[in-house]
Amino acid sequence: MGEHRHRFGLRRQPTVVVGARATKAAGIALALILAATAASLSAETETGERAAFRDRSLEAGLRFRHFNGMVGAFYFPEMTGPGGGLFDFDGDGDLDVFFRQGRLLVSGETLDQALFPIEDPLGDRLFRNDLSRVAPDGIAMSFVDVSAAAGFHDTGYGMGLAAGDYDGDGDLDLYLTNYGANQFWRNRGDGSFENITAATGTGDSRWSTSATFIDIDQDGDLDLFAANYVRFDVEKNPRCFASTSAPDYCGPSAFTSETDRLWRNRGDGTFEDISVKSGIARARGAGLGVISGDFNGDGRLDLYVANDGEANHLWLNRGDGTFSDDALFSGTALNRHGSPEASMGLAAADFDGDGDEDLFLTHLAEESNTFYRNLGDGLFEDRSRETLLAAPSMPYTSFGVAAIDFDNDGWPDLAIANGAVRIRLDLAVKGDRYPLEQPNQLFRNRGDGSFEEVTSSAGAAFALSEVSRGLATGDLDHDGAVDLIIFNNNGPARLLANQAASGKRWLGVAGTQAGDRVRVLTESARTLRRTARTDGSYCSVSDVRVVVGLGDETARELEIERHGQRVLFLDPPADVYLVLAGFRARVSKASLPIQP
């Protein structure tokens, strides 16, 4: 295992630097992007305290409203999506936003039969982020709808997506999951995409939900995994009822579960379906969420799949192209009572600071969300009660979730997107036409093995009662504070700008790849570990860059590991993004799309 060392010769820098020179290391190069620091924002909570997040959707031009096509027939797919994504599609250094859209589910039904009007064009939407100026409160986010120029059309009844550079040309490509046929869109690098589903051999007409690009064999090419849900036919829509005998949505137990799919990248622009020979197709499950990570510490990327109402799957990578489901043995298939739960979203992080990644899963109301503590060597224990995360989740049905250090104190916190799946009687009797709304939640990691709910100070957007599903994270304005995008079903998307991290130090690493592991040693000898990933949550893609909150400290060491190779940097500067130029030595310049 190779390791290289480099020492930075600076500690503090001005707030904005354009074209800062990178340093040359023996095994890796880093370029500095020094971020603009946002001044205090005015949004406050009802108690007069500064809110942790502020909804900046409209002022940033990020206007999108999801349409689920409901006509009163209680079609199962209409209340399950959507997700969405945060990724840099044009390579300009900032995060763009992709929205999945719905449509009418049954051919022959007309838009005038829909219970809710269409407020946006049907079809997925891509918004380019233009960080073009420095505003009084920091960097101004300004989004432009470039969907037409991008060439997206007929993208189906949208669920989720995966983003990754499958062909190694430097541009991020998209795999879109649908109720119906999935689609693979290649990024041409000129602002447009082309549908290459047939050419790549990655089509799937089943109901797919979450997906991820993952290099399972460490050959440098991204492979592809897609979770499939259940067999549902709108023409044979079963009738289900609430306890009041009123019509209601069915649950997954009314349908047959599907098997998931795994494709190996051949490196020539095509993929081989290895679902059967890899072992992935051996087990069925109503898959809704997927996350990759090295969960048993053997250096290989594994896959954990959240199944709705059935035992979850932990696919351990054997290193020979095959996987074994270790969920039952590891303690992550069922809860502490030995029961399966309605698993939907999931997050992984070193929540307790012991060096390995724990798991957190979101569930149905009255089941409680579940926290699995990693005991090492791939063994986990249900610590939902002990972490104080179980009881506050009981009234809610939770979908998207993010392990986000929202206050940059060095401890990963939890943001959770909620929305019911069965009709809420209290809302229905008031005449609500879509009575599934619930408020979202925010939990702060106390650093002692427990969490406290801080939703009351999270901001007005968290107090809204909506039908939230997907949740994606990323630093949208380059201030070192990780922001949120919440994707609502049959409602508007929300861009929640982080205000809680202001004044806290941080260290960002850009140019990371999914699976890269980052270790930071602070001046007080505290060790902080993070894994770069885009997957997790629910049907959503998050920023692959890593932001490590330092609190009031600076860093003594920064170590990055990729495929067993490690590189160590001494005395890295704080409050900057360090841009990886690969595990080869070269001198490069950083460019920031912000002019002072």
VOGU-3710 file (C-alpha; in Angstrom, 3 decimals, decimal comma):
1> mgehrhrfgl> 0,000/0,000/0,000  1,629/3,213/-1,145  1,624/6,398/0,905  2,920/9,829/-0,024  3,389/12,904/2,173  3,246/16,602/1,478  3,315/19,684/3,676  1,335/22,810/2,975  3,135/26,066/3,595  0,104/28,178/4,489
11> rrqptvvvga> -2,552/28,275/7,145  -4,956/31,129/6,417  -5,857/32,871/3,178  -8,185/35,627/1,887  -11,811/34,678/1,388  -11,743/34,509/-2,434  -8,858/33,454/-4,634  -9,155/32,886/-8,362  -6,554/30,739/-10,079  -4,590/29,761/-6,983
21> ratkaagial> -1,524/27,654/-7,894  -1,600/24,006/-6,934  1,252/22,315/-5,141  3,101/19,328/-6,576  3,253/16,127/-4,556  5,053/12,875/-5,207  1,860/10,896/-5,646  -1,002/13,356/-5,881  -1,667/16,989/-6,630  -4,079/19,346/-4,928
31> alilaataas> -5,341/22,713/-6,083  -6,754/25,262/-3,681  -10,188/26,797/-4,072  -10,681/29,286/-1,275  -14,372/29,749/-0,641  -16,358/32,906/-0,146  -17,636/33,159/3,406  -21,275/34,140/3,729  -22,183/36,917/6,126  -25,002/36,556/8,613
41> lsaetetger> -28,415/35,960/7,070  -31,566/37,435/8,486  -33,831/34,400/8,639  -34,774/33,579/12,228  -36,914/31,137/14,158  -40,012/32,118/16,080  -37,896/32,518/19,224  -35,679/35,076/17,513  -32,764/32,678/17,088  -31,032/32,377/13,763
51> aafrdrslea> -32,509/29,432/11,875  -30,242/26,563/10,865  -31,623/26,631/7,308  -33,281/29,219/5,113  -35,484/28,461/2,097  -33,837/30,261/-0,841  -35,616/28,392/-3,654  -37,453/31,295/-5,228  -34,764/33,949/-4,864  -32,272/31,559/-6,445
61> glrfrhfngm> -34,592/30,869/-9,386  -35,029/27,202/-8,506  -38,712/26,849/-9,330  -40,000/23,315/-9,750  -43,252/21,650/-8,753  -43,764/17,914/-8,926  -46,881/16,491/-10,595  -47,859/12,947/-9,595  -50,786/12,546/-11,998  -53,287/11,426/-9,376
71> vgafyfpemt> -56,868/11,054/-10,602  -58,406/9,564/-7,463  -57,740/5,898/-8,274  -55,018/5,486/-5,585  -52,380/4,163/-7,967  -49,464/2,958/-5,843  -46,613/4,672/-7,773  -48,135/8,160/-7,565  -47,194/8,680/-3,913  -43,771/6,986/-3,871
81> gpggglfdfd> -41,541/9,446/-5,777  -39,734/11,618/-6,482  -36,039/11,949/-5,884  -33,556/14,212/-7,611  -29,899/15,047/-7,840  -27,090/17,485/-7,077  -24,066/17,141/-9,372  -21,819/19,270/-11,582  -23,057/18,359/-15,062  -21,099/21,060/-16,943
91> gdgdldvffr> -17,775/20,809/-15,097  -17,692/24,456/-14,006  -17,077/23,634/-10,357  -20,531/24,249/-8,898  -23,529/22,027/-8,275  -26,451/21,842/-10,676  -29,870/20,374/-9,837  -31,853/17,655/-11,607  -35,547/17,060/-10,909  -37,534/13,905/-11,644
101> qgrllvsget> -41,086/14,564/-12,817  -44,245/12,472/-12,887  -47,020/12,213/-15,443  -50,387/10,525/-15,912  -50,080/6,827/-15,180  -52,789/5,426/-17,453  -52,925/5,960/-21,178  -56,307/7,284/-22,149  -56,690/9,427/-19,056  -56,493/13,135/-19,780
111> ldqalfpied> -54,900/15,990/-17,889  -58,282/17,484/-17,062  -58,990/14,364/-15,000  -56,037/15,092/-12,715  -56,978/16,290/-9,237  -54,175/18,860/-9,293  -53,243/21,132/-12,213  -49,894/20,988/-13,978  -47,829/24,042/-13,076  -44,618/23,001/-14,843
121> plgdrlfrnd> -43,994/21,251/-18,167  -44,144/17,489/-17,910  -40,689/15,999/-18,124  -37,531/16,042/-16,055  -35,824/19,370/-15,481  -32,161/20,359/-15,303  -31,158/23,652/-13,673  -27,647/25,057/-14,167  -26,095/26,795/-11,172  -24,517/30,142/-12,097
131> lsrvapdgia> -22,380/31,391/-9,217  -21,709/34,628/-11,030  -21,262/37,242/-8,345  -20,539/37,827/-4,683  -23,623/39,209/-2,952  -23,778/41,074/0,393  -24,699/37,808/2,114  -22,058/35,730/0,359  -22,222/34,005/-3,016  -25,437/34,474/-4,958
141> msfvdvsaaa> -27,022/31,250/-6,156  -28,736/31,772/-9,499  -30,265/28,817/-11,338  -31,209/28,681/-15,017  -33,491/26,032/-16,524  -31,448/24,385/-19,301  -33,669/21,326/-19,753  -34,492/22,039/-23,398  -30,879/22,583/-24,398  -29,876/19,430/-22,522
151> gfhdtgygmg> -32,208/17,411/-24,738  -34,146/15,430/-22,150  -37,445/14,116/-23,483  -39,916/11,359/-22,693  -38,084/10,381/-19,527  -40,987/8,391/-18,117  -42,680/8,387/-14,732  -39,688/9,481/-12,712  -38,465/7,918/-9,482  -34,717/8,371/-8,920
161> laagdydgdg> -31,336/8,587/-10,590  -27,619/7,850/-10,375  -24,806/10,091/-11,600  -21,322/8,993/-12,620  -18,688/9,263/-15,338  -19,167/5,806/-16,822  -16,914/6,362/-19,877  -14,089/8,310/-18,211  -14,434/11,406/-20,400  -14,680/13,760/-17,420
171> dldlyltnyg> -18,422/14,419/-17,719  -21,064/13,037/-15,384  -23,658/10,805/-17,025  -27,121/9,909/-15,708  -29,070/6,730/-15,163  -32,760/7,495/-14,623  -35,015/5,035/-12,794  -38,735/4,989/-13,499  -41,984/3,275/-12,952  -41,491/1,768/-16,380
181> anqfwrnrgd> -38,423/1,664/-18,591  -35,201/3,094/-17,152  -32,974/5,309/-19,279  -29,220/5,890/-19,566  -28,240/9,397/-20,699  -24,676/10,153/-21,779  -23,314/13,624/-21,117  -21,857/14,910/-24,394  -19,832/17,588/-22,622  -21,435/20,442/-24,554
191> gsfenitaat> -24,438/20,950/-22,278  -26,515/18,224/-23,896  -27,247/14,539/-23,264  -28,066/11,577/-25,500  -30,101/8,490/-24,683  -27,790/5,465/-24,936  -29,878/2,921/-23,017  -29,988/0,381/-25,836  -26,333/0,827/-26,767  -25,139/0,268/-23,190
201> gtgdsrwsts> -27,426/-2,696/-22,534  -28,736/-1,231/-19,275  -32,474/-1,148/-19,957  -34,906/-2,398/-17,347  -38,684/-2,085/-17,683  -39,483/-3,028/-14,111  -40,293/-0,487/-11,407  -36,880/0,778/-10,321  -36,218/3,202/-7,474  -32,720/4,019/-6,199
211> atfididqdg> -29,551/3,369/-8,197  -25,822/3,933/-7,864  -22,644/3,869/-9,921  -20,013/1,831/-8,064  -16,639/0,391/-9,068  -17,154/-3,116/-7,731  -13,962/-4,604/-9,202  -11,618/-1,596/-8,753  -10,724/-1,544/-12,440  -11,376/2,193/-12,749
221> dldlfaanyv> -14,672/1,793/-14,624  -17,961/2,543/-12,908  -20,408/-0,336/-12,721  -24,136/0,161/-12,136  -26,639/-1,119/-9,567  -30,412/-0,487/-9,604  -32,878/-1,411/-6,864  -36,237/-2,699/-8,061  -39,457/-2,440/-6,081  -42,618/-4,490/-6,733
231> rfdveknprc> -44,708/-5,695/-9,666  -47,506/-3,190/-10,154  -49,848/-2,975/-13,140  -52,036/0,122/-13,374  -54,526/-1,835/-15,480  -54,933/-4,282/-12,567  -54,921/-1,742/-9,788  -56,106/-3,493/-6,602  -58,459/-1,733/-4,217  -57,214/-1,197/-0,685
241> fastsapdyc> -58,926/0,454/2,279  -58,091/2,281/5,479  -59,348/1,141/8,886  -62,308/3,496/8,339  -63,274/1,496/5,217  -62,422/4,505/3,057  -60,312/3,867/-0,079  -56,591/4,189/0,563  -53,226/3,357/-0,929  -52,053/-0,241/-0,857
251> gpsaftsetd> -48,793/-1,253/0,769  -46,004/-3,321/-0,823  -47,321/-6,557/0,703  -50,155/-6,454/-1,837  -47,647/-7,078/-4,628  -44,788/-9,409/-5,562  -41,300/-8,106/-4,799  -38,672/-7,810/-7,514  -35,008/-8,723/-7,786  -32,356/-6,018/-8,210
261> rlwrnrgdgt> -29,959/-5,545/-11,137  -26,172/-5,237/-11,359  -24,294/-4,380/-14,553  -20,509/-4,611/-14,992  -18,860/-1,929/-17,094  -16,883/-3,612/-19,883  -14,860/-0,446/-20,493  -15,933/-0,178/-24,126  -19,160/1,770/-23,589  -21,273/-1,302/-22,897
271> fedisvksgi> -22,338/-3,174/-19,769  -22,765/-6,854/-18,943  -25,738/-7,886/-16,822  -24,148/-9,881/-13,978  -27,202/-9,890/-11,695  -27,410/-13,667/-11,708  -23,761/-14,707/-11,634  -22,890/-12,069/-9,029  -25,550/-13,468/-6,704  -27,547/-10,248/-6,546
281> arargaglgv> -30,558/-11,839/-8,267  -30,747/-14,662/-5,722  -32,875/-12,626/-3,313  -36,082/-10,708/-3,829  -36,952/-7,561/-1,964  -39,067/-4,441/-2,345  -35,984/-2,262/-2,795  -36,306/1,469/-2,175  -32,883/2,667/-1,040  -29,281/1,682/-1,735
291> isgdfngdgr> -25,948/2,847/-0,378  -22,398/1,692/-1,070  -19,522/1,484/1,382  -16,915/-0,788/2,905  -19,060/-2,136/5,717  -16,790/-4,977/6,856  -13,434/-3,216/6,516  -11,905/-5,457/3,849  -11,138/-2,630/1,403  -13,885/-3,491/-1,096
301> ldlyvandge> -17,108/-1,593/-1,744  -20,264/-3,376/-0,613  -23,957/-2,620/-1,217  -26,667/-2,215/1,395  -30,279/-2,263/0,148  -33,268/-0,991/2,134  -36,334/-3,151/1,450  -39,879/-2,033/2,168  -41,518/-4,387/4,679  -38,986/-7,156/4,096
311> anhlwlnrgd> -35,531/-8,092/5,364  -32,820/-5,743/4,119  -29,815/-6,945/2,090  -26,153/-6,388/2,882  -24,269/-7,529/-0,215  -20,641/-8,077/0,769  -18,205/-7,836/-2,126  -16,095/-11,003/-2,329  -13,636/-9,428/-4,770  -14,231/-11,992/-7,517
321> gtfsddalfs> -17,329/-10,458/-9,081  -19,722/-12,148/-6,663  -21,573/-10,955/-3,569  -22,965/-12,674/-0,485  -25,947/-11,402/1,486  -24,620/-10,978/5,023  -27,495/-8,892/6,369  -28,912/-11,506/8,735  -25,525/-12,472/10,196  -24,384/-8,847/10,467
331> gtalnrhgsp> -27,522/-7,779/12,333  -28,797/-5,379/9,663  -31,564/-7,460/8,075  -34,101/-6,932/10,862  -34,604/-4,682/13,875  -33,695/-5,584/17,462  -36,994/-7,453/17,807  -36,237/-9,646/14,808  -38,850/-7,954/12,627  -38,537/-6,507/9,130
341> easmglaaad> -39,484/-2,857/8,750  -40,675/-0,592/5,962  -37,165/0,552/5,091  -37,041/3,398/2,598  -34,133/5,822/2,960  -30,707/5,223/4,443  -27,528/6,993/5,488  -24,064/5,780/6,437  -21,403/7,662/8,411  -19,032/7,332/11,327
351> fdgdgdedlf> -21,625/8,789/13,679  -19,813/7,760/16,871  -16,241/8,553/15,812  -14,883/5,030/16,303  -13,511/4,677/12,773  -16,174/2,595/11,017  -19,431/3,478/9,304  -22,756/3,065/11,063  -26,124/2,798/9,298  -29,368/4,720/9,751
361> lthlaeesnt> -32,650/3,690/8,089  -35,971/5,490/7,760  -39,278/3,703/8,197  -43,045/3,819/8,383  -44,917/5,638/11,141  -45,203/3,629/14,386  -42,193/1,482/13,438  -39,478/4,025/14,407  -36,384/4,748/12,385  -33,435/2,437/13,058
371> fyrnlgdglf> -29,812/3,136/13,938  -27,367/0,248/13,433  -24,056/0,811/15,224  -21,064/-0,790/13,526  -19,221/-2,928/16,078  -16,369/-3,657/13,664  -15,641/-6,586/11,338  -19,025/-6,202/9,689  -21,159/-6,730/12,797  -23,898/-4,265/13,757
381> edrsretlla> -26,222/-3,675/16,697  -29,611/-1,917/16,749  -29,041/1,145/18,977  -32,124/3,120/17,968  -33,358/3,627/21,528  -29,951/4,338/23,012  -29,237/7,061/20,443  -32,632/8,659/21,283  -33,644/8,484/17,606  -36,488/5,969/17,932
391> apsmpytsfg> -39,197/7,791/19,891  -39,198/11,103/17,927  -39,682/9,203/14,664  -42,756/7,215/15,719  -45,413/9,659/14,407  -43,758/10,032/11,006  -43,200/8,098/7,811  -39,687/8,981/6,712  -38,080/8,708/3,294  -34,998/10,742/2,361
401> vaaidfdndg> -32,274/11,127/4,963  -28,823/12,688/5,029  -25,823/12,339/7,322  -24,905/16,023/7,289  -22,712/17,931/9,741  -24,990/20,946/9,484  -23,186/22,960/12,188  -19,626/21,920/11,177  -18,723/20,779/14,681  -17,190/17,550/13,352
411> wpdlaianga> -20,104/15,240/14,261  -22,433/13,936/11,500  -26,036/14,953/12,167  -29,273/13,754/10,525  -31,792/15,571/8,316  -34,954/13,576/7,558  -37,673/14,072/4,927  -41,147/12,934/6,055  -44,464/12,277/4,336  -47,208/9,746/4,980
421> vrirldlavk> -48,167/6,897/2,632  -51,623/6,257/4,058  -54,404/8,837/4,232  -54,241/10,944/7,394  -57,786/11,081/8,727  -57,196/14,348/10,592  -56,323/16,049/7,298  -58,943/14,280/5,209  -61,826/15,454/7,404  -60,641/19,024/6,815
431> gdrypleqpn> -61,035/18,570/3,076  -57,364/18,112/2,203  -57,239/16,558/-1,274  -53,843/14,947/-0,672  -53,756/14,302/3,093  -50,270/12,831/3,425  -48,387/15,934/4,611  -45,950/15,833/7,521  -43,171/18,185/8,712  -39,525/17,221/8,288
441> qlfrnrgdgs> -36,982/16,754/11,097  -33,420/17,698/12,048  -31,309/15,923/14,678  -28,009/17,130/16,144  -25,322/14,611/17,074  -24,319/15,281/20,671  -21,046/13,423/20,271  -21,798/11,104/23,201  -23,639/8,404/21,271  -26,989/10,202/21,293
451> feevtssaga> -28,913/12,725/19,205  -31,267/15,560/20,089  -34,068/16,807/17,876  -33,505/20,456/16,914  -36,299/20,805/14,367  -37,717/23,813/16,221  -34,568/25,804/15,402  -34,115/24,393/11,893  -36,127/27,134/10,183  -39,540/27,817/8,704
461> afalsevsrg> -39,107/25,291/5,886  -38,888/22,451/8,420  -42,164/23,578/9,975  -44,006/23,218/6,666  -46,217/20,172/6,346  -45,572/18,638/2,916  -45,217/15,218/1,317  -41,430/15,019/1,237  -39,606/12,132/-0,407  -36,074/12,561/-1,790
471> latgdldhdg> -33,342/14,581/-0,085  -29,960/15,548/-1,551  -27,023/17,403/0,006  -24,209/19,580/-1,276  -22,482/22,930/-0,806  -24,360/24,962/-3,392  -22,689/28,321/-2,713  -19,102/27,290/-1,864  -19,201/28,595/1,704  -18,254/25,288/3,347
481> avdliifnnn> -21,763/24,779/4,771  -23,643/21,830/3,286  -27,104/22,743/1,960  -30,213/20,622/1,355  -32,595/20,059/-1,539  -35,915/18,460/-0,559  -37,925/16,841/-3,350  -41,628/16,943/-2,510  -44,316/14,740/-4,003  -47,024/16,763/-5,725
491> gparllanqa> -45,499/19,965/-4,395  -42,633/22,430/-4,757  -38,997/21,493/-4,283  -37,125/23,314/-1,505  -33,565/24,654/-1,529  -32,549/25,027/2,100  -29,402/27,117/2,527  -27,313/26,253/5,562  -26,869/29,087/8,060  -25,823/27,060/11,094
501> asgkrwlgva> -22,195/26,492/10,060  -21,286/30,176/9,811  -18,171/30,946/11,839  -17,076/27,318/12,121  -13,954/26,100/10,381  -14,028/23,393/7,761  -11,951/21,601/5,176  -13,339/20,514/1,812  -11,973/17,978/-0,659  -13,142/18,190/-4,278
511> gtqagdrvrv> -12,273/15,854/-7,132  -13,147/12,861/-4,960  -14,624/9,669/-6,333  -17,345/7,579/-4,732  -15,662/5,287/-2,224  -12,715/7,581/-1,442  -12,029/7,737/2,278  -10,925/10,948/3,925  -9,264/11,197/7,346  -8,557/14,502/9,100
521> ltesartlrr> -6,492/14,819/12,279  -7,245/18,062/14,107  -4,899/20,113/16,266  -6,464/18,561/19,388  -5,667/15,055/18,045  -9,300/14,349/17,179  -9,702/12,023/14,175  -12,547/12,715/11,723  -13,394/10,197/8,999  -15,636/10,670/5,983
531> tartdgsycs> -16,470/8,635/2,862  -17,153/10,251/-0,506  -20,450/9,049/-1,939  -23,327/10,175/-4,114  -25,842/7,483/-3,142  -27,936/6,843/-0,047  -30,975/8,850/1,034  -33,948/7,925/-1,163  -33,913/7,957/-4,980  -31,450/10,861/-4,881
541> vsdvrvvvgl> -27,899/11,883/-5,781  -25,760/14,061/-3,508  -22,514/15,962/-4,000  -19,491/13,653/-4,115  -17,240/16,300/-2,572  -16,337/15,865/1,092  -16,719/18,670/3,636  -15,251/18,045/7,089  -16,395/20,368/9,860  -13,563/21,400/12,179
551> gdetarelei> -15,476/23,444/14,749  -13,004/25,971/16,174  -9,939/23,924/15,231  -7,547/23,597/12,324  -6,247/20,400/10,730  -2,818/18,852/11,279  -3,203/16,059/8,739  -5,353/15,223/5,735  -5,216/11,662/4,437  -7,049/10,413/1,356
561> erhgqrvlfl> -7,367/6,732/0,467  -8,443/5,332/-2,893  -8,311/1,642/-3,835  -5,741/0,955/-1,130  -3,442/3,845/-2,049  -3,031/6,583/0,518  -1,618/10,063/0,412  -0,970/12,225/3,468  -0,867/16,044/3,572  0,487/17,880/6,601
571> dppadvylvl> -0,898/21,216/7,826  -3,652/21,655/5,218  -5,313/25,093/5,283  -8,802/25,538/6,730  -11,888/27,054/5,080  -10,881/25,941/1,590  -11,623/23,275/-0,969  -8,569/21,230/-1,887  -9,077/19,825/-5,375  -7,686/16,381/-6,113
581> agfrarvska> -5,838/16,223/-9,412  -5,615/12,446/-9,326  -3,145/10,001/-7,823  -0,436/11,124/-10,255  1,897/14,059/-9,877  1,159/17,139/-11,909  0,836/20,840/-11,380  -2,552/22,344/-12,134  -4,454/25,517/-11,523  -7,779/25,801/-9,773
591> slpiqp> -10,454/27,869/-11,415  -13,439/29,194/-9,562  -16,522/30,334/-11,479  -16,861/33,361/-9,208  -15,456/36,756/-10,011  -14,842/39,118/-7,077
//
